[in-house]
């Protein structure tokens, strides 16, 4: 029996790659982002058998279904059991009156991408008799702070989408969860901008991935619909 397929959209060198590593022992991996497959080397996944990784470029709504179809052709008979929509909202805070309608629409597009991803992955999960869909969220999915007007609406919308899908597809065996990441993630990019931080001040990608793996392994009698995670020293 072939390994089940996990689809990760937003597979970058930080948390996306960590989620891929956490799932690699039990799944074949369809990785998607705007920069893949060219950026695959940056994910540092050399310890995973390369015949269990397929990288597909995100180029719009249709590319999700195209990627899933290509993965199923690569691994015949493998059921699609996990979908992770990790690509986030463009980080562009600023005073409301300095922002444009185009800034707002660019941030809203993150919710459209989550919609498109869900429309592609849910039929595959249903065909596999159940599975898990996780949508990554952020602090502003619950509360919109000063100077985050352009960004917060798209994040709120992703949370609402996850909540609605959970209620519709849970009875059909699909576990839909929304994870609020409340704090900075300790990636090379963040360290380059802000320097190193003491332990407990930033979320570690591998620890986030462990949380996602825990959600995926939950039993149907005790599913999480929403979870928030933060480093110990985060103010909240």
ChimeraX attribute file (.defattr): number of C-alpha atoms within 10 A of each C-alpha:
attribute: neighborCount
match mode: 1-to-1
recipient: residues
	/A:1	7
	/A:2	11
	/A:3	18
	/A:4	19
	/A:5	26
	/A:6	28
	/A:7	28
	/A:8	25
	/A:9	26
	/A:10	23
	/A:11	28
	/A:12	24
	/A:13	19
	/A:14	20
	/A:15	23
	/A:16	25
	/A:17	23
	/A:18	23
	/A:19	25
	/A:20	27
	/A:21	21
	/A:22	18
	/A:23	20
	/A:24	20
	/A:25	12
	/A:26	12
	/A:27	23
	/A:28	27
	/A:29	26
	/A:30	24
	/A:31	28
	/A:32	27
	/A:33	21
	/A:34	17
	/A:35	16
	/A:36	19
	/A:37	15
	/A:38	11
	/A:39	16
	/A:40	22
	/A:41	11
	/A:42	12
	/A:43	17
	/A:44	14
	/A:45	17
	/A:46	9
	/A:47	8
	/A:48	15
	/A:49	11
	/A:50	11
	/A:51	10
	/A:52	17
	/A:53	21
	/A:54	21
	/A:55	22
	/A:56	24
	/A:57	19
	/A:58	21
	/A:59	12
	/A:60	11
	/A:61	16
	/A:62	12
	/A:63	17
	/A:64	24
	/A:65	17
	/A:66	15
	/A:67	21
	/A:68	22
	/A:69	14
	/A:70	16
	/A:71	25
	/A:72	18
	/A:73	11
	/A:74	14
	/A:75	18
	/A:76	11
	/A:77	12
	/A:78	18
	/A:79	24
	/A:80	30
	/A:81	25
	/A:82	25
	/A:83	26
	/A:84	27
	/A:85	26
	/A:86	22
	/A:87	22
	/A:88	21
	/A:89	21
	/A:90	15
	/A:91	10
	/A:92	15
	/A:93	17
	/A:94	14
	/A:95	11
	/A:96	13
	/A:97	8
	/A:98	9
	/A:99	15
	/A:100	11
	/A:101	8
	/A:102	10
	/A:103	15
	/A:104	18
	/A:105	14
	/A:106	18
	/A:107	22
	/A:108	22
	/A:109	16
	/A:110	23
	/A:111	23
	/A:112	17
	/A:113	20
	/A:114	26
	/A:115	17
	/A:116	17
	/A:117	25
	/A:118	23
	/A:119	14
	/A:120	21
	/A:121	24
	/A:122	23
	/A:123	14
	/A:124	22
	/A:125	23
	/A:126	17
	/A:127	13
	/A:128	16
	/A:129	14
	/A:130	22
	/A:131	26
	/A:132	23
	/A:133	28
	/A:134	23
	/A:135	24
	/A:136	24
	/A:137	28
	/A:138	22
	/A:139	20
	/A:140	20
	/A:141	23
	/A:142	13
	/A:143	12
	/A:144	16
	/A:145	12
	/A:146	10
	/A:147	16
	/A:148	17
	/A:149	20
	/A:150	27
	/A:151	26
	/A:152	23
	/A:153	20
	/A:154	27
	/A:155	28
	/A:156	20
	/A:157	19
	/A:158	27
	/A:159	25
	/A:160	15
	/A:161	19
	/A:162	25
	/A:163	16
	/A:164	13
	/A:165	18
	/A:166	22
	/A:167	14
	/A:168	12
	/A:169	15
	/A:170	18
	/A:171	11
	/A:172	14
	/A:173	16
	/A:174	24
	/A:175	26
	/A:176	30
	/A:177	25
	/A:178	25
	/A:179	25
	/A:180	21
	/A:181	20
	/A:182	20
	/A:183	19
	/A:184	14
	/A:185	20
	/A:186	19
	/A:187	16
	/A:188	13
	/A:189	12
	/A:190	14
	/A:191	12
	/A:192	9
	/A:193	8
	/A:194	9
	/A:195	10
	/A:196	14
	/A:197	11
	/A:198	7
	/A:199	11
	/A:200	12
	/A:201	18
	/A:202	21
	/A:203	22
	/A:204	19
	/A:205	18
	/A:206	19
	/A:207	15
	/A:208	21
	/A:209	20
	/A:210	16
	/A:211	16
	/A:212	19
	/A:213	14
	/A:214	11
	/A:215	23
	/A:216	22
	/A:217	12
	/A:218	13
	/A:219	10
	/A:220	12
	/A:221	6
	/A:222	8
	/A:223	15
	/A:224	18
	/A:225	17
	/A:226	18
	/A:227	14
	/A:228	12
	/A:229	16
	/A:230	21
	/A:231	17
	/A:232	12
	/A:233	12
	/A:234	13
	/A:235	9
	/A:236	7
